[in-house]
């Protein structure tokens, strides 16, 4: 087996939800997730989240490495 490729990627995931819905329904709560290379300030995100009808958001910073092997 030998490695023939490796890909590194870094991105942000913005997840919007309503806190009460998450508290009541857990994993079944309605959420919207979007992937981004960069995001505006938290204040600007908060305005967009409110306009979308949600009251809570979280941002995940993801660093991903994919290694491909040939057998």
ChimeraX attribute file (.defattr): number of C-alpha atoms within 10 A of each C-alpha:
attribute: neighborCount
match mode: 1-to-1
recipient: residues
	/A:1	6
	/A:2	8
	/A:3	10
	/A:4	9
	/A:5	10
	/A:6	10
	/A:7	9
	/A:8	9
	/A:9	10
	/A:10	12
	/A:11	14
	/A:12	16
	/A:13	17
	/A:14	16
	/A:15	16
	/A:16	24
	/A:17	20
	/A:18	17
	/A:19	15
	/A:20	12
	/A:21	15
	/A:22	15
	/A:23	10
	/A:24	10
	/A:25	11
	/A:26	11
	/A:27	10
	/A:28	9
	/A:29	15
	/A:30	13
	/A:31	15
	/A:32	13
	/A:33	12
	/A:34	10
	/A:35	14
	/A:36	11
	/A:37	10
	/A:38	11
	/A:39	14
	/A:40	8
	/A:41	8
	/A:42	12
	/A:43	9
	/A:44	10
	/A:45	16
	/A:46	17
	/A:47	12
	/A:48	13
	/A:49	19
	/A:50	14
	/A:51	10
	/A:52	12
	/A:53	11
	/A:54	19
	/A:55	15
	/A:56	16
	/A:57	19
	/A:58	12
	/A:59	15
	/A:60	11
	/A:61	13
	/A:62	12
	/A:63	10
	/A:64	11
	/A:65	11
	/A:66	9
	/A:67	11
	/A:68	12
	/A:69	10
	/A:70	8
	/A:71	6
